[in-house]
Amino acid sequence: MHIIRERVKEHFPTVLLTLLSIVQALALELLWGYRHEAYYLYEWTWFAMLAWGQVIATLTGFILIWVVYAGNVMRFRWVPAVGDSVVPFVIGLLEFMMIETLNPNKLGYWLIYTGVVYAAMIWTSHVTLRRARQEPDNSTHFQQWAASRNRDFYPEIAIVAGFMAVGAYIVVSKNTGWVALLAVCLANGIILWRFYSTAVIWNRSISEDSI
């Protein structure tokens, strides 16, 4: 049984990244197709400004998901559950739904899906790290980091709740004015902030290995 566990830990990262690569490639293809079909993107209008904000946030969000997954796979080894192989498909489905709502007239729904994708990314990353903490292979890293507490997730919960609340408001009010633009700008800002925090954790992990 120990041999099977080692075999799974050795091969799962390749399987996970292969699955995620396929899903991300399909999502990017759909996103590229939207760029050709959405004629309003190339007009100097408020509508186009909102649309480009959605496109940029969606693209950077997809890249962030890849960075988080790839970073975990390169740094840690863990014994996966069956659900770990299903999650990339769930993430992909949510990404497709985001692309389907890439239109300022559907901005409220896009914000809701963005919140769901963000929550799924945080949750799966947390589950992965919790499993990785149990493996002696990763002790060098986790002895420097305390286990997460419930209050550590309060900012992430607030972000997801904010996406949901603003998205629901825009769906009901059909607001595509300053509230909508502010929401899109905040979505881009949150994703960039998450990129920064992910880079900080990555750099700290690499420096720990050199000690």
MARKE-588988 format. One record per residue (C-alpha): residue in one letter; x, y, z. Coordinates in steps of 0.05 Angstrom, whole numbers, padded with zeros to 5 digits, always signed. Layout:
aXYZ
...
//
This chain:
m+00000+00000+00000
h+00058+00047+00015
i+00084+00034-00056
i+00016+00055-00085
r+00015+00119-00044
e+00084+00137-00069
r+00065+00121-00140
v+00003+00165-00135
k+00042+00223-00105
e+00093+00217-00161
h+00045+00215-00220
f-00013+00258-00197
p+00020+00326-00210
t+00028+00308-00283
v-00044+00284-00288
l-00070+00347-00254
l-00031+00396-00296
t-00050+00358-00360
l-00124+00362-00343
l-00119+00435-00324
s-00080+00451-00387
i-00134+00421-00431
v-00189+00458-00394
q-00151+00524-00395
a-00136+00517-00469
l-00210+00508-00485
a-00228+00568-00442
l-00176+00611-00476
e-00201+00589-00544
l-00272+00611-00525
l-00245+00677-00499
w-00207+00689-00564
g-00270+00673-00603
y-00309+00724-00562
r-00258+00777-00581
h-00275+00766-00654
e-00350+00763-00645
a-00360+00823-00598
y-00358+00880-00649
y-00372+00931-00594
l-00303+00920-00565
y-00274+00963-00620
e-00319+01023-00610
w-00302+01084-00567
t-00361+01075-00520
w-00375+01066-00446
f-00402+00997-00464
a-00335+00978-00495
m-00298+01002-00433
l-00338+00957-00388
a-00330+00898-00436
w-00254+00906-00439
g-00252+00908-00363
q-00289+00842-00362
v-00242+00811-00414
i-00179+00833-00377
a-00204+00808-00310
t-00226+00742-00341
l-00159+00730-00375
t-00117+00748-00314
g-00163+00706-00271
f-00150+00645-00316
i-00075+00657-00311
l-00080+00664-00235
i-00115+00596-00230
w-00058+00565-00269
v-00006+00599-00226
v-00038+00575-00161
y-00046+00504-00185
a+00023+00499-00217
g+00055+00531-00155
n+00024+00479-00109
v+00043+00421-00154
m+00116+00444-00160
r+00125+00457-00085
f+00087+00401-00052
r+00072+00327-00054
w+00006+00299-00027
v-00040+00240-00033
p-00100+00264-00073
a-00173+00245-00066
v-00216+00227-00125
g-00246+00297-00122
d-00178+00327-00139
s-00184+00299-00209
v-00255+00327-00216
v-00240+00398-00193
p-00206+00420-00259
f-00270+00402-00296
v-00313+00442-00247
i-00266+00501-00253
g-00269+00495-00328
l-00345+00494-00328
l-00346+00558-00285
e-00296+00591-00332
f-00340+00575-00392
m-00399+00606-00355
m-00357+00669-00343
i-00341+00674-00417
e-00415+00664-00434
t-00431+00726-00392
l-00376+00769-00422
n-00423+00826-00440
p-00438+00889-00399
n-00512+00872-00404
k-00496+00808-00365
l-00446+00840-00318
g-00484+00821-00256
y-00483+00747-00273
w-00409+00753-00293
l-00393+00781-00224
i-00430+00725-00190
y-00393+00672-00231
t-00327+00708-00216
g-00342+00703-00142
v-00357+00629-00148
v-00293+00616-00187
y-00253+00656-00136
a-00285+00616-00079
a-00271+00550-00114
m-00198+00569-00125
i-00188+00588-00052
w-00223+00526-00026
t-00186+00477-00070
s-00119+00510-00054
h-00135+00505+00021
v-00154+00432+00016
t-00091+00417-00023
l-00047+00452+00029
r-00083+00416+00085
r-00067+00349+00054
a+00004+00370+00037
r+00015+00389+00110
q+00004+00317+00130
e+00062+00292+00087
p+00133+00290+00116
d+00159+00308+00046
n+00134+00379+00057
s+00157+00390+00129
t+00211+00440+00109
h+00157+00488+00085
f+00102+00478+00136
q+00146+00482+00197
q+00154+00556+00179
w+00079+00568+00170
a+00024+00561+00223
a-00039+00523+00203
s-00095+00567+00177
r-00149+00589+00225
n-00221+00608+00208
r-00207+00682+00216
d-00152+00678+00164
f-00206+00668+00112
y-00249+00728+00132
p-00218+00773+00077
e-00231+00719+00024
i-00303+00709+00049
a-00313+00785+00046
i-00287+00787-00026
v-00333+00730-00049
a-00393+00761-00012
g-00377+00828-00045
f-00376+00796-00115
m-00443+00763-00101
a-00476+00824-00070
v-00454+00873-00125
g-00471+00822-00179
a-00541+00812-00150
y-00551+00888-00146
i-00531+00898-00219
v-00576+00840-00241
v-00636+00872-00205
s-00621+00945-00221
k-00591+00933-00291
n-00541+00987-00273
t-00486+00995-00325
g-00461+01062-00301
w-00408+01082-00250
v-00427+01025-00203
a-00414+00975-00258
l-00347+01007-00277
l-00325+01009-00204
a-00343+00936-00196
v-00302+00916-00257
c-00243+00957-00233
l-00246+00925-00164
a-00249+00856-00195
n-00185+00871-00234
g-00153+00900-00171
i-00171+00839-00129
i-00142+00791-00180
l-00077+00832-00185
w-00073+00834-00108
r-00081+00758-00108
f-00025+00753-00159
y+00020+00794-00114
s+00004+00753-00051
t+00016+00688-00090
a+00083+00714-00114
v+00103+00733-00042
i+00086+00663-00017
w+00123+00631-00076
n+00186+00672-00063
r+00185+00656+00011
s+00177+00582-00004
i+00237+00583-00051
s+00280+00621-00001
e+00263+00570+00053
d+00290+00514+00010
s+00356+00550+00004
i+00366+00556+00079
//
